[in-house]
Amino acid sequence: MAYAAQIRTAEIASTYDLAHDEAVAVVAFVDLAERGYVDAEIENLDLRDWARRHVGVVPDAFAALADAGAAVAAFDLGFRKQDPTADMILEALGGELAERGPKVVKPAAHWLAGKAADRLGRVLDAEVHYEKALEWEADWGPALFELAQFAADRSDATRALSLLGRIEGGSEETLYEVLQEYIPVEHPELGRNDKCWCGSGRKYKVCHLGKVDESVREDGRWLYKKACMFAFSSEFADMVVEFDDLVAAGAADDDRSIFDGPALDIALFEGGIFAQFIARRGTLLTEHEVGTALRWLDVERSVFEVDEINTLLDRRSGDTVTVSGAAGLEPGDLVCARVLPAGSSAQVVGSVIVSSELQAANVLQVLGRDHQDVAELIRVLS
């Protein structure tokens, strides 16, 4: 047993690039959580009391989790897949470490408790934990990143970019690239008390100063990208990668982004990630965005014939729909996609050019089944 534990610790240290003491702390934390899971299945535990009895007496045993890489490894190894019992155990352990652990581990403890609170549906409690993590260490990377995502979900690109800028390598994150499109448009020629450029008649300082153009929110593009970034969370990563690999297996080349093609969109909708996005992030979204998002849940994927630029004929319903953002589609093309309405327009997402009438018929056959096989859907699309 001792030898097996040593091998496991060494493997974790190698995989996550951790020092030996950090890997030891990760193993101890994950093992304790697994023990709590078994105990919780047997009896109705008071988890905070249980955590106090197991952590409070030896809090220094987990001090090495102070390293951001070690904390991320502990979460990844023990809590990657969502499970309410495991998340409640994580929240109890993180909370106990935050309260009784050494100062050095408090940022990690609050981050772990925040991750649990978020997955348990309490995003504002999670935000409090991440802010407290930064009170103990102002530039603790994982907490900064989570808060940047929350700021992005609130459509505050300026704050999100500021938070990412405090992380080493933050400008290389996909979120940083996405946010560039949504930086508020400044009008230095206008004074704070001048009438706003948008024609509302209100003063610039109370209308669009420091804010993104409202039309960018209303057309749904940012909302969809927010959902995509949520899908990149660790608990969903395996599904997204699996679907992307299935698409890649049938693709002619790999010169594409994860945002291209059907994999990410299928993970969002058929995979159920988008419904979780609304449930967990709805508090941060605007009322308009929540309404739009709820409408999107009822939108079915279909095969469309491009009638003319930005006008599509739905082969399932026979309806014609006018869209925006149908770049690359030409009249006569057949495309399998989801058309998401937003405001007075609609956007095409998860699009795949269908090569023939036979493939179109096969896709429609799969789409028409009561219980869709996601792997089969990707196969006929590829």
C-alpha positions in Angstrom: 0.0 0.0 0.0 2.8 2.4 0.9 4.5 1.7 -2.4 1.3 2.3 -4.4 0.8 5.6 -2.6 4.3 6.7 -3.5 3.7 5.8 -7.1 0.4 7.7 -7.1 2.0 10.7 -5.5 4.9 10.7 -8.0 2.5 10.4 -10.9 0.4 13.4 -9.7 3.6 15.4 -9.1 4.7 14.7 -12.7 1.3 15.2 -14.4 0.6 18.5 -12.6 4.2 19.7 -12.3 4.1 19.8 -8.5 6.7 19.5 -5.8 6.6 16.3 -3.7 4.9 18.0 -0.7 2.3 19.6 -2.9 1.4 16.2 -4.4 1.3 14.7 -0.9 -1.2 17.4 0.1 -3.3 16.8 -3.0 -3.5 13.1 -2.3 -4.4 13.6 1.3 -7.1 16.1 0.4 -8.7 13.9 -2.3 -8.5 10.8 -0.1 -10.2 12.7 2.8 -13.0 13.8 0.4 -13.5 10.2 -0.8 -13.7 9.0 2.8 -16.3 11.7 3.5 -18.3 10.6 0.5 -18.4 7.0 1.8 -19.3 8.2 5.3 -22.1 10.4 3.9 -23.5 7.5 2.0 -23.7 5.4 5.2 -25.1 8.1 7.5 -26.6 11.6 7.5 -23.5 13.5 8.3 -23.2 17.1 9.5 -20.5 17.8 6.9 -19.1 20.9 8.5 -18.7 19.1 11.8 -17.1 16.2 10.0 -14.7 18.5 8.2 -13.9 20.2 11.5 -13.0 16.9 13.1 -10.8 15.9 10.2 -9.2 19.2 9.1 -9.4 21.3 12.2 -7.0 19.1 14.2 -4.3 19.0 11.4 -4.9 22.0 9.2 -1.2 22.4 8.5 -1.3 19.0 6.7 -2.9 20.8 3.7 -0.7 23.9 3.7 0.9 22.9 0.4 -2.4 23.4 -1.3 -1.5 27.1 -1.2 0.2 26.6 -4.6 -2.4 27.3 -7.3 -1.3 24.3 -9.3 -1.8 22.0 -6.3 -5.3 23.4 -5.6 -6.3 23.0 -9.2 -5.0 19.5 -9.2 -7.0 18.6 -6.0 -10.2 19.9 -7.6 -9.4 18.2 -11.0 -8.7 14.8 -9.4 -11.4 14.8 -6.8 -14.2 16.9 -8.1 -14.0 17.2 -11.9 -17.3 15.5 -12.4 -20.4 17.2 -10.8 -21.9 15.4 -7.9 -24.0 17.2 -5.2 -22.6 15.1 -2.3 -19.0 15.6 -3.4 -19.6 19.3 -3.9 -21.1 19.7 -0.4 -18.0 17.8 1.0 -15.7 20.1 -1.0 -17.5 23.2 0.4 -17.2 21.9 3.9 -13.5 21.1 3.6 -12.7 24.4 1.8 -14.7 26.3 4.4 -13.0 24.7 7.3 -9.5 25.3 5.7 -10.5 28.9 5.1 -11.5 29.3 8.7 -8.9 27.3 10.6 -6.1 26.7 8.1 -2.8 28.6 8.0 -2.9 32.0 6.3 -0.9 30.7 3.3 -3.7 28.2 2.3 -6.7 30.6 2.7 -6.8 31.8 -0.9 -6.9 28.1 -2.1 -9.4 27.2 0.6 -11.8 30.0 -0.5 -11.3 29.1 -4.1 -12.2 25.4 -3.5 -15.3 26.4 -1.4 -16.3 28.9 -4.1 -16.1 26.2 -6.8 -18.4 24.0 -4.7 -20.8 26.8 -4.1 -21.0 27.6 -7.8 -21.8 24.1 -8.8 -24.4 23.9 -6.0 -26.2 26.8 -7.7 -25.1 29.6 -5.4 -23.0 31.8 -7.7 -23.1 34.8 -5.5 -21.8 32.8 -2.5 -19.0 31.6 -4.9 -18.2 35.2 -5.8 -17.8 36.1 -2.1 -15.4 33.2 -1.7 -13.3 34.3 -4.7 -13.2 37.9 -3.4 -12.0 36.7 0.0 -9.3 34.7 -1.7 -8.0 37.9 -3.2 -8.1 39.6 0.2 -5.5 37.1 1.3 -3.5 37.1 -1.9 -4.4 39.9 -4.4 -3.1 38.1 -7.5 -4.1 34.5 -6.8 -4.7 33.3 -10.4 -7.6 30.8 -10.2 -9.8 33.2 -8.2 -9.0 36.1 -10.6 -10.0 33.9 -13.5 -13.3 32.9 -12.0 -14.1 36.5 -11.2 -13.2 37.5 -14.7 -15.7 35.0 -16.1 -18.4 36.3 -13.7 -17.6 39.9 -14.9 -17.9 38.7 -18.5 -21.2 37.1 -17.8 -22.4 40.4 -16.4 -21.3 42.0 -19.7 -18.5 44.0 -17.9 -15.7 43.4 -20.4 -13.6 46.1 -18.9 -13.5 44.6 -15.5 -13.0 41.1 -16.9 -10.0 42.2 -18.9 -8.6 44.0 -15.9 -8.8 40.8 -13.8 -7.3 38.7 -16.6 -4.5 41.3 -16.9 -3.4 40.5 -13.3 -2.8 36.8 -14.2 0.5 35.7 -15.6 -0.3 34.7 -19.1 -3.9 36.0 -18.8 -3.8 37.6 -22.2 -3.3 34.2 -23.7 -6.6 32.8 -22.4 -9.5 32.2 -24.8 -11.7 34.4 -22.7 -9.3 37.4 -23.2 -9.6 37.0 -27.0 -13.4 36.7 -26.9 -13.7 39.8 -24.8 -11.8 42.0 -27.3 -15.0 42.1 -29.4 -17.0 43.5 -26.5 -14.8 46.3 -25.1 -16.9 49.4 -24.6 -16.7 51.9 -27.5 -15.3 55.2 -26.2 -16.1 58.6 -27.6 -13.4 60.9 -26.4 -15.0 63.8 -28.3 -18.0 63.7 -25.9 -18.0 65.2 -22.5 -19.7 63.4 -19.6 -22.6 65.8 -19.7 -23.0 65.8 -23.5 -25.9 64.0 -25.2 -25.0 60.4 -25.9 -23.9 59.4 -29.4 -26.7 56.8 -29.6 -29.5 59.3 -29.9 -31.3 58.4 -26.7 -31.3 62.1 -25.6 -29.7 61.1 -22.2 -26.3 62.4 -21.0 -23.3 60.3 -22.1 -22.3 59.6 -18.5 -25.6 57.9 -17.7 -26.1 56.2 -21.1 -23.2 54.6 -22.9 -20.1 55.9 -21.0 -18.0 52.8 -20.2 -20.7 50.5 -21.7 -20.8 48.2 -24.7 -23.2 49.1 -27.5 -26.6 47.5 -26.5 -27.1 46.1 -30.0 -24.2 43.7 -29.4 -26.1 42.3 -26.4 -29.4 42.1 -28.1 -28.3 40.1 -31.2 -27.3 37.2 -29.0 -23.7 36.9 -30.1 -22.2 37.7 -26.7 -24.7 35.5 -24.9 -23.7 32.6 -27.0 -20.0 33.2 -26.4 -20.7 33.4 -22.6 -22.3 29.9 -22.8 -19.3 28.6 -24.8 -16.9 29.9 -22.2 -19.0 28.2 -19.5 -18.7 25.0 -21.5 -14.9 25.1 -21.2 -15.2 24.6 -17.4 -13.3 21.6 -16.2 -16.5 19.6 -15.4 -17.6 19.8 -19.0 -14.2 19.5 -20.7 -14.4 15.8 -21.2 -17.7 16.0 -23.1 -16.5 18.9 -25.3 -13.3 17.1 -26.1 -15.1 13.9 -26.8 -17.5 15.5 -29.3 -14.7 17.5 -30.9 -12.7 14.3 -31.4 -15.7 12.7 -33.1 -16.0 15.6 -35.4 -12.2 15.6 -36.1 -12.3 11.8 -36.9 -14.6 12.6 -39.9 -13.1 15.9 -40.9 -10.8 16.4 -43.9 -8.3 18.4 -41.8 -7.7 19.8 -38.3 -7.3 23.4 -39.3 -10.3 24.6 -37.3 -11.2 26.2 -34.0 -13.3 24.5 -31.3 -15.8 27.3 -32.0 -16.2 26.0 -35.6 -18.5 23.2 -36.6 -21.1 21.3 -34.5 -19.1 19.8 -31.6 -19.3 22.7 -29.1 -22.9 23.5 -30.0 -24.0 19.9 -29.6 -22.3 19.8 -26.2 -24.2 23.0 -25.3 -27.7 21.9 -26.3 -27.9 18.1 -26.8 -25.3 17.7 -24.1 -27.3 19.8 -21.6 -24.5 22.3 -20.8 -26.6 25.3 -21.9 -29.4 24.4 -19.5 -26.9 24.3 -16.7 -25.4 27.7 -17.9 -28.8 29.3 -17.4 -29.4 27.6 -14.1 -26.0 28.6 -12.7 -25.4 32.0 -14.4 -28.9 33.4 -14.7 -28.3 35.6 -11.7 -25.4 37.3 -13.5 -27.2 37.7 -16.9 -29.6 40.5 -17.8 -33.3 39.8 -17.7 -33.3 40.2 -21.5 -30.5 37.6 -21.9 -32.3 35.1 -19.6 -35.4 35.5 -21.7 -33.4 34.9 -24.9 -31.6 31.9 -23.4 -34.8 30.3 -22.3 -36.2 30.7 -25.9 -33.0 29.0 -27.2 -33.7 25.8 -25.3 -36.8 25.2 -27.4 -34.9 25.7 -30.7 -34.3 22.5 -32.7 -31.4 21.8 -35.0 -32.4 21.4 -38.6 -31.3 21.2 -42.2 -31.7 24.5 -44.1 -31.4 25.4 -47.7 -29.9 28.8 -48.4 -32.5 30.5 -50.5 -30.6 33.8 -50.8 -28.0 35.5 -48.7 -29.2 35.6 -45.1 -32.5 33.8 -45.9 -32.8 30.1 -45.1 -35.6 27.5 -45.8 -36.1 25.0 -43.0 -36.3 21.5 -44.6 -38.1 20.2 -41.5 -40.8 22.8 -41.1 -40.9 24.5 -44.5 -40.6 27.9 -42.8 -38.3 30.6 -44.1 -36.1 32.5 -41.6 -34.0 35.6 -42.0 -30.7 35.5 -40.2 -27.6 37.5 -39.6 -24.1 36.2 -39.4 -24.5 33.6 -42.1 -21.0 34.2 -43.4 -19.6 31.7 -45.9 -23.0 30.4 -47.0 -24.1 30.7 -50.6 -27.5 30.4 -52.3 -28.2 26.7 -52.9 -26.1 25.5 -50.0 -27.5 22.9 -47.6 -26.5 23.4 -44.0 -27.3 21.7 -40.8 -27.4 24.2 -38.0 -29.3 25.8 -35.2 -30.9 29.2 -35.8 -31.1 31.1 -32.6 -33.5 34.1 -32.5 -32.4 37.2 -30.6 -34.4 40.4 -30.7 -35.4 41.2 -34.3 -32.7 39.0 -35.8 -31.4 35.4 -35.6 -27.9 33.9 -35.8 -26.7 30.6 -37.2 -24.6 28.4 -34.9 -23.0 25.0 -35.0 -23.3 25.0 -38.8 -22.0 22.2 -41.1 -22.3 22.3 -44.9 -24.3 19.2 -46.0 -22.7 17.6 -49.1 -25.7 16.0 -50.7 -29.4 15.4 -50.6 -28.6 11.9 -49.3 -26.7 13.2 -46.4 -29.4 15.8 -45.7 -32.0 13.0 -45.6 -29.8 11.0 -43.2 -29.3 14.0 -40.9 -33.1 14.7 -40.9 -33.8 11.1 -40.0 -31.5 11.3 -37.0 -32.9 14.7 -35.9 -36.5 13.3 -36.2 -36.0 10.6 -33.6 -37.4 11.0 -30.1 -34.2 10.0 -28.5 -31.2 11.3 -30.4 -27.8 9.5 -30.3 -25.3 12.3 -30.1 -22.5 10.2 -31.5 -24.7 9.1 -34.5 -25.7 12.8 -35.1 -22.0 13.8 -35.2 -21.2 10.9 -37.4 -23.8 11.7 -40.1 -22.8 15.4 -39.9 -19.1 14.5 -40.4 
